[in-house]
Amino acid sequence: MNDSVADGDAQRTPESEKLDFKTKLAYGAGDLGPAITANIAIFYLLVFFTNVAGIPAGLAGSILMIGKIWDAVNDPFVGVLTDRTESRRWGRRLPWILYGAIPFGFFFFLQWIVPQFSADQSSNIWPLFWYYVAIGVISQVFYTVVNLPYTAMTPELTQDYDERTSLNSFRFTFSIGGSILSLILSKIIFDNVSDRQQQFVVLAAVCTVISVLSLYWCVYGTRDRILAFEAKRAQVEQPPSIPIGEQLKIVFTNRPFLFVIGIYLFSWLGVQITASIIPYFVVNCMRLKDSDVPTVMIAVQGTALGMLFVWSYLSKKVGKKVVYFLGMILWIIAAAGLFFLQPGQIGLMYLLAIMAGFGVSTAYLVPWSMIPDVIELDELQTGQRREGIFYGFMVLLQKFGLAFGLFVVGNSLQVSGFKEAVVGQSTLPIQPESALQAIRIAVGPIPTVCLICGLVLTYFYPITREMHAEMLLKLKERRENMAQ
């Protein structure tokens, strides 16, 4: 009897055991910091540049584009470095999060300072432009340092198909919850701090502290599970390292991976463009106050948070594809409604925001639940696990797309005649009709096109639950043979 128990314990591996609640909670907390900072940047950084720092919309969009492109470029390098990191105490991924957390928070905070290089606003624009470019580039480096290793931890914590969906539900509960928390904080601060510039300084300081603490929670809460995985991995002889050029060739000949890249790219183009334009839409098109912006965005993110576990449950019953289709169709209807929405239709605006939240939830959950399946397919084909490079290039291409999207939004506003604020003035300029129309197009038709492209790619995504189970069976047989 004791031998049977011992045999059963020996067969239980870190990959096959179910994750306990504390580990899932700690893993989810790792996305709280990046989510809070990214959410504030997505919703407010473009508005901050135009309405607080007084930078023209085209230049503001260019700052965001440069930061995103640099962010994309450094992703694969960090991904490869994390694959090659060796630490008995922390494993491959955790040292990056541990030592990068404080610099990550510090440089995020510096983005919300408006230094005065000249008393004349026109002479101050270009020095401000290069200041925000420099801080943005450094900030994006440390965002990658903490976030990329974190995202690559998913397949190391569990290899169970449904458990990964559950794990990602915890992750995105914290992610969307962090987004909602940042919006609640912004509303409280906006209501109680009158100076527009000070509002953002206080908000950035509070979010920085929360972000750093949550990253440390993740490091210490997942350490035991990660080290157990690393110990198991060390028992299996690793094949010789493949040169970078050949790795890239393998990555881009992995057909399911290309589908996941496309699905993620188009989903998040829709999210990012909508999020960056919503503050302009609420204030300029709906003629509401700045303090009403967080309330609208809470309606979107609150719905997304509430639907995460619903979509996670449904994906086990009907599959990831069906869940993605249901969410995106509701979002497309909402985007069309926002385009035609008129001032005074406040109730309808919140209804459409809730409908959009259904789709935003699937944009969080489904693509990130697909990528570990792709990594297993690559391991089956090559004999190596390269989570870092797959996650790195997935995010790289996504960020190139987002950089282009933000650049187009900013320059479209400037071409349409959008007027930036004058530093020091409490009232915002009245926008011309051409600028209002450009805002409506950015909130409706443009996201709709992105979401339809994502639906087409999801329809043809090739990895099913049955195919994934067969892959895991073959991988298990290979590992057993190598261990003998």
N, C-alpha and C positions, 0 to 999 in steps of 0.2 A: 504493500500500500504506500509506504514511504517512497519506494522507488518510482511508483506511478506519479506521485505528487511531484517528485523531483524532475521526472521526465517532462511533466506538464509545464513546470516552471521554466525548464530549459527551452521549451518550444516557444514560450512567450518572449517575444522580442520587442524592443522599443518601437519598432515599426508597426507591429500588429496589436499591441496593447491599446486599449482606449485611453484617451487623455483624461486626466482628472480635471475637475472644475477649476481648481486653483491655477493649473498650468494654462488652461484656455483663457482664464481671466487675465493672467499676466501677459500672455501673448497678445491678447486684444489690446491691452494697455499700451503696447509698443506702437500702435498706430494712432494713439490719442495725440501725442505731441506733433508729429508730422501733419495730422489732420487739422488740428487747431490752427497751426501756422499757415498751412496751405490754404485752408478755407478763408482765413482773413485776407491772405494775399489774392486769392481768386476773386472774392467779392469786392474788396476795397482798394487794392493797390493801384489799379488804373484810375479809380475815382480819386484816390489820395493824390496821385501825380497831377491830375487835371484840376481838381477842385480845392486842393490845399497847397501843394507846392507850386501851382501855377504853370505847369509844363504843358505845352500844346499836345493835343491828343495823339498826333502822329508820332512825336518824339516819345511820348509815354508808352505807346504801343511798341516802339522800337526798343526801349529799355527792357520791357518784358520779353520781347523776342530774343534779344541777345542773351539774357539770363537763361531762358529755356533752352536755347541752342547749346550754350556751354554746359548746362545741366545734362543735356542729352549726350554730349561728347564725352563727359567724364564718367558716365554710367558704366560702359563696358569695361573701362580700366579698373574701376572699383570692383566690379563684378568678378573679373579675373583674379584680382588681388585677394579678394575674400575667399575664393576657391583655393588659393595657394597658402593662405594664412594657417599657421600651426601654433596652437597654444593649448598646453595640457590643462591649464586652469580655466580657460574660457571657450575653447573650441575655435572654429574658423570665423564665425559671424559676430559673436558677442563682443570681442575686443573693440571692434569698430564702433559699435553703439556706445559702449562704456566710455571710451575716450573722446568720442565725437559729440556727445550730448551737450556739454557746456558751450563749446564754440558754435554749435548749431543754434542755440538759443541767443547767444550774444549778437551774432551777425544778423539774425532775423530782426532783433530789436533795432539795430542801427538803420534798417531800411525805412523806419518811420520818423526819423529825425529830418528836419528841414534846415540845413546850415545856410547861413547868409554869407555868400562870397562877395556880394555887391549890394549897395543900397538901391540900385536901379534894377527893377525886375527883369527887363529885357537883357541886361548884362549878366544877370544871375542864372539865366536859363541853361546855358551850355556848361558852366561849372557844376550845376545841379545834375544835369544829364550824366556827366562823366562820374560824378560821385555815386549816383544810384546804379550806374552800370557796374562800377567796381565793387560796391557792397553787394549788389545782386549776384555777381559772379561768385564771390567768396561764399555768400550765403547758400547758393545752390550746391557748391562743392560739399559743404557740411550736411546739407539736406541729403545728398546722395550717400555720404559716409554713414549716416544713421539709418536711412530708409531702405536702401538697396539690400544690405545684409539682412535686415528685418524681413523683407518680403521673401528672400531666398530661404528663410527658415521653415516655411510651411511644409515642404515635402520631407524635411528632416525630423519634424515633430510627429508626423504620422503618414502612413502610406495607404490608409484605408480610404476608399473612394468617397463614401458618405461622411466619414469622420472629417475629411478635409473641408467638405461643405459646411459642416458644423463649426469647425475651427475658423473658417472664414466668416461665418456668421458672428462669432465673438469679435473677430478683428474689426469687421465693419460696423458692429454695434458701437464699439469705441470710436471708430472713424466718424460715423455719422453723429454719434453722441457728442464727440468733440466738436464737430461742426456746429451742432445745435448750441452747445455750451458757449462757443465763441460768439454766436449770434446773440445769445441771452446777455452775455457780458457786454457786447457792443451796445445793445439797447439800454442796459442799465447805465453804462458810462456816457452814452450820447445824451441820455435824459438828465444826467447830473453834472456833466462838465460842459460849460457853455462854449469855450474856445474850441474851434474846429481842429486846430493842430494838436492841442493838448488831449483831445479825445483819443486820437490815434496813438499818442505816446503812452498814455495810461493803459489803453487796450493792449498794446504790444508788450508792455512790461508784465502785465498779469498773465498773458498767454505764454510768455517766455518761461516763467517760473513753472507753470503747470506742465509745459512740454518737457522740460528737462527732468522733472521728477517722475513723470510717467515712463520715460525711456529707461530710467534706472529700475523702476518696478519690473519692466519687461526683462531686463538683463538678469536680475536676481531671481525672478520667478520662473524662468524657463531654463536656467543654467543646468539643473540636474538632468532634465530630459535631453537637452542638447548634448551634454557630455556622454550620456548613455548611448546616444546615436553615434557619436564620434568614436566611442570605444568599440562598438559593433563594426563600424566601418573600417577601423584599423585592423580588425581580425581578418579581413578579406584582402588578399593581395590585389593592389591596384594596378591596372594596365599602364603601360608607358604613356606619358603625357603627349597629347597631340598638339602640334604647332598651332599658333593662333590663326594663321591663314586657313588651315584645314578645318579648324573648329568653326570658323565663320562660314565656310562652305557647307559644313554639316548642318549648322543652324538654319541656313537659308534654303537648304534642300529638304528640310523637315516640313512637309506640306501642312500638317495640322497646326504647326507653330505659326505659319504665315497667316492662316485663318484667324488664330487668336490675336495676333498683332493687329490685323485689320479690324476685328470686332472691338478690341479695346480702344484703338485709335479713334474710330468713328463714334463710339459711345462717349468717350471723354472729350472729344471735340464738342459734342452736343452739350455736355455738362459745363465745360469751361466757358464756351461762348455765351451760353445762357446766364451763367453765374456772373460773368464780368459785365454783362449789359443790364442785368436786372436793376441795380441801383439807379442807373440812368432812366430806365423805363418807369420805375415807381415814382421818381421825383419829377421827371420832365414830361412823360406822357400821361401818367395818371394824376399828376399835380398834387402828390402827397408830400409829407415831410421826410427829412433824412431818418428820423427815428422810426418811421414806418417800414423802412427797408428791412431791418432785421426780422420784423414780424412776418413779412411775406416769405422770407427765406426760411424761417423756422417752420412755416407751414409745409414747405417742400421737404426740408430735411427731417422734420418730425415724422411725416408720413413715410419717408424712406426708411427711417429707423424702425418704425412699427411694422413695416412690411418685410424686413429682412428675414425674420424667423418664419413668417408665412411663406415667403418664396423658397426658403431653405427646405421647409417641410414639403411644399408642392414639388420641388425638384426631385425629391426621392420618389414621388408618386408618378409624375408625368415626364420628368427629364428636364435638363437645363435649357434645351432649345425652346420648349413650349413656354417655360417661365419667362425667358428672355423676350419671346414674341408678345406675350400678354402685356408685360411691362412697357415695352417700347411703343406698342399701338396706343396705349393710354397716353403716353407722353406726346406722341405725334398729334393726337387730338387736342391736347392742352396747348401745344405750341401754336397750332392753327388758331385756337381761340384767343390767345394772347395778342396775336397780330391784329385782330379786329376789335380788341377791347377798347372801350372809351372811358374817359374820366367820369367818375360817379358810379361805375359798375364794380363797386368794391367787393360785394359778396361773390360775384362771378369770378373776380380776380383770385380770391382765396380758394374757390372751388377748383379752378384751373391749376393753381399752385399745388393743391393736394393731388390732383391727377398726375401732374408731372413727377411728384414724389414717388408714385408707384414705379415709374420707369427708371428714375434715378437709382432706386434701390437695386434693380436688376443690373444696372450699369456697374454698380459696386461689386455685386456678388458673383455674377456668372463668369465674366472673363478671367477673374482671379481664381475661380474654381477649375478652370480649364487648363491653366498653364502647368500645374503639377503633372497632369496626365501626359502632356507633351514631353516633359522631362523624362518620364518613365519610358516613353517610346524611344527617345534618344538613347537612354541607357541600354535598352534592349538591342538597339542597332549598333552601338559603339562600345559597350562595356564600361562606359564612364558616366559618372554623375557630374553634370556641370550646371547646377542650379544658377550660379552667379552669372554666367555668360548668357543664359536664356533670359533671366529676369532683366539683366542689363540691357540687352538688345531690344527686348519688348518695350521697356520704358524709353530707350533711346529714340525709337521710331515714333512712339507716342508723343514724346516731347517735341520732336521736330514738327509734327503736325500741329501741336498746340501753339508752338512758337509762331508758326505761319498764321494760325487762326487769330491770335492776339494782335499780330502785326496788321492783319487785314482789318480787324475791328477798329483798332486805334486810328489807322489811316483813313478808313471809310468815314469815321466821325469827323476827322479834320477836313476831308474833301467835301463833306456835306455842309461844312460851315459851322461846326460845333465850336462854341466859345469857352475857353478855359477861364478859371476864376482868377481874380487879382488877389495876390497874397496880402493878407491883412484885412480884406473886406469880408463882412459877415454874410452879405447877400450874394447869391449866385446869379450870373447873367441869364437873361431870357434867351432860350434857344430858338433859331429859325425853324420854319416848317420842314425844310430839307433835312435838318439834323434829326428832328423827331421821326421822320419817315425812315431814316437810316437806322435809328434805334429799334423801330418796329420790325424791320427786316432782319436785324440781328437777333431778335428775341423769338421770331417765328419761323420764316422760311429756311434760314441757314441751318439751324439745328435739325429741322425736319429732314433735309437732304442727308445730313450726316447719319441720322437714325435709320433711315431707309437703307443706306449702304450697309450699316451694321446688321440689319435684318437679313439682307441677301447673303452676307458671309456666314451668318449663324445657320442659315438653312442648309448650307453645303458643308458645314463643319463635320469632319469624318469620324471622330472618336466617340463611340457610344459606350454605354455602361458595360455591355457585353464584351466589346473589344478591349476595354480597360481591364476587365477581370482576366481575360486571356493573357494580356501582357504581364500582369502581376504574377500569374501562374508560371509563365516562362522565366521571369526574372528570379522567382523563388528557386526553381530547378537549377538555374545557372549558379546562384550563390551557394546552394548546397553542394554542387559539384566542385566549385572552387574551394570550398572550406574543407573538403575531404583530403 
